[in-house]
Amino acid sequence: MMRLALWLLGALLLGGIVHLATVLLLPSLASQDAYARVSAIAPVNAIIPVPPPTPENEVMPFMDPAFAISVCRYDLSRGSLKFSVPIGQAYTSVSFYTRGDVAYYAINDRAAGRRTIELDLMTAAQRADLPENEDITRADRPLPA
């Protein structure tokens, strides 16, 4: 009886490990992740509105039809990007994600405190190339080529 209990415990433990590994690996193995779905509709470094979801066609799963969504696939290899998003009466939010769907920055209209959200998106190397003098304004900085 004890031998059977040990076999069942081992099988249960092995099954749990296999199921846990499968659940953790599936997102990285999926071919239709968020980036692939957005790649089908958005060119690089261009902001485009995402079509509203319908029962037959939705770009991203679980989209709320009450929200207007725009996306931009960005490539910082040729220079930094400057975003300026006007804030209206409706809720406004800007979020940045890595290729692996990890959010690394987000700001909304309440946190911005102005009528526009202005952001400069750049790599650490591009940031290091900026002048350190705080008296130099954004208009004085050279534009990327």
Secondary structure, 3 states (H helix, E strand, C coil): CHHHHHHHHHHHHHHHHHHHHHHHHHHHHCCCCHHHHHHCCCCECCEEECCCCCCCCCCCCCCCCCCCCEEEECCHHHCCEEEEEECCCCCCEEEEECCCCCEEEEEEHHHHCCCEEEEEECCHHHHHCCCCCCCCCHHHCCCCC
